[in-house]
Amino acid sequence: MADTTGNTAASPVGEADSRPRKSSWRYIGPGIVVAATGVGAGDLVATLIAGSNFGYTLLWAAIIGCLVKISLAEAAGRWHLSTGRTLFDGWASLGRWTTYFFAVYVVVWGFVYGAAAMSSSALPLQALFPNVMDLEWWAVACGLVGLVFVWFNKYAVFEKVMTVLVGVMFVVTVYLAIRVTPNLADAFAGLLPVLPDEKDSILNTLGLIGGVGGTITLAAYGYWVNAKGWTNTGWMKVMRLDNRVAYATTGVFVVSMLFVGAELLHSANVAIASGDKGLIQLGDILEDEYGAATAKFFLIGFFATSFTSLIGVWHGVSLMFADFVTRYRTRQELKGEEVASGERERSWPFRAYLLWLTFPPIVLLFQGEPFRLIILYGVLGAAFLPFLAGTLLWLLNSSRTPSQWRNGPLSNAMLAIAGLLFLVLCVKQIWDQPWAEFF
């Protein structure tokens, strides 16, 4: 695709509207949404298992993971505010290959993720109410509730609900971290970058760094920034504060779960399963150690964690898909002009992708997940973050971005580190796939 942006991005919006706003806590919003969406049950389990296997040794890796994701989300938000264009508009300017990659990715990823998100939200509900209905029907109910909620509410209501659920997540995870009585001396020692004396410790450490706090939701951050009403460089300081709050919140979640893993599981030499079912096992362990009330409190937090990821993806990735379809079909007429977020939330592509996330995945809930599709999903998912980091480096060091908002040395270094990290993890993911069975 031809470069449709050129240098026209240098004046994103009227200058009167671009006066700097003072960064203030009262503006915080999109960061809470991206933190809630990015931290799913899988992230908590991965950190829990790291604590179970290695104690506090990899605490530093969890924190670095937050810093890496801060750089990616900040870059996505800076692109949106400094150019007045969306991220997909930037990708489209780099060539048709970006359109092909995103088209395949968003279709396959959404199909499989829809089933995973619904199942993850259903697990704690079934544990809390075991005699009401089967897991599959709880999953269908979660998907339908998410569909109706996002379909009929705009961003402002969506943000308020996400904030409440994040509050639940925060209280639960911090309570558990305090309840297990962490060894603070060992925790501070875990801030030193030391690798465990285990086989594949480097890859395990890189996996923990890369797994903290979201994949495609990092790209959705810029869309939520626009949905909040931040559309020009006057909001840059506010966006940066908001982004830091997002990953400070993420850091609290993952560090708290690492404390739980280190104290409750590592010290007792207890192993749990990977995946969402590991959190159900943790609920049983908590009940044995601290009583039924603590276990139920944890399951409520588990549900909040999973359901925020569900509705966050239902909203954020649907916004991206709506932008993708609109710009692909009408790029000559639009000529790069911004489409209001409120219009996207009522557009047919937005609602079509909502339906795609909800109804086709129900088949997977009842029939199992097709093997080849899961391999393709794993490969595309692993490739997305190197794609995001690489394209942001390209966009934010080119004439597509106004000179004052292009990357500095620190931003370039962080994005380059992120790109290399995720490229290594991508290669490992592809290497680990059972390709012989695929064919």
DALIN-V143619 format. One record per pair of residues at least 6 apart in sequence whose ideal C-beta (glycine too) atoms are under 6 Angstrom apart, sorted by the first residue. I is the first residue (numbers start at 1). GAP is how many residues later the second one is. Records with the same first field share a line. If there is no record, write none. Layout:
I = GAP  GAP
This chain:
1 = 91  94  95
3 = 90
4 = 89  332
5 = 88  395
7 = 392
9 = 74  391
10 = 392
12 = 71  72  220
13 = 71  219
17 = 215
18 = 214  215  216
19 = 215
20 = 214
21 = 213  214  217
23 = 214  215  218
27 = 211
28 = 214  217
29 = 130  199
30 = 194  195  198  212
31 = 211  212  214  215
32 = 131  134
33 = 126  129  191
34 = 183  187  212
35 = 211  214  215
36 = 126  130  272  276
37 = 180  272  275
38 = 175  176  179
39 = 174  211  214
40 = 269
41 = 79  235  238  264  265
43 = 168
44 = 213
45 = 233  234
46 = 165
47 = 207  210  211
48 = 209  213
50 = 8  158
51 = 207  210  211
52 = 209  213  214
54 = 142
55 = 207  211
56 = 130  131  134  206
57 = 133  139
58 = 150
59 = 131  199
60 = 131  133
61 = 144  147  148
62 = 150  192  196
64 = 145
65 = 144  147
66 = 146  181  184  185
68 = 350
69 = 144  178
70 = 177
71 = 343  344
72 = 146  346
73 = 145  148  170
74 = 169
75 = 317  321
76 = 11  143  145  146
77 = 144  145  148  162
78 = 327
79 = 11  316
80 = 142  145  146
81 = 152  154  155
82 = 151  319  320  323
84 = 254
86 = 237
87 = 132  135
88 = 235  236
89 = 238
90 = 305
91 = 7  300
105 = 275
106 = 215
108 = 268  269  272
109 = 271
110 = 246  247
111 = 249  250
112 = 265
114 = 243  247
115 = 246  249  250
117 = 192  193
118 = 21  24  25
119 = 20
120 = 156  186
121 = 21  185  186  189
122 = 13  16  17  20
123 = 153  157
124 = 175  178  179
125 = 13
126 = 9  12
127 = 153  172
128 = 171
136 = 229  230
139 = 226
140 = 222
143 = 215
146 = 164  165  168
147 = 207  211
150 = 161  164  165
154 = 191
155 = 72
158 = 157
162 = 146
165 = 139  143
168 = 136
169 = 132  135  136
172 = 129
173 = 80  83
174 = 82
176 = 84
177 = 79  82
180 = 80  83  84
182 = 77  81
195 = 6
206 = 219
210 = 211  212  215
212 = 42
213 = 37
215 = 169  170
216 = 101
217 = 99
219 = 169
220 = 96  100
223 = 96
225 = 14
226 = 115
227 = 114
272 = 6  9
279 = 23
283 = 12  15  16
286 = 8  9  12
287 = 8
314 = 40  43
318 = 32  35  36
319 = 25
321 = 28  32
322 = 22  25  27  28
325 = 24
326 = 13
344 = 6
372 = 66
375 = 58  63
378 = 51
379 = 51
382 = 44  47
383 = 43
385 = 37
386 = 33  36  37  40
389 = 26  29  30
390 = 29
392 = 23
393 = 22
396 = 10  11
397 = 9  10
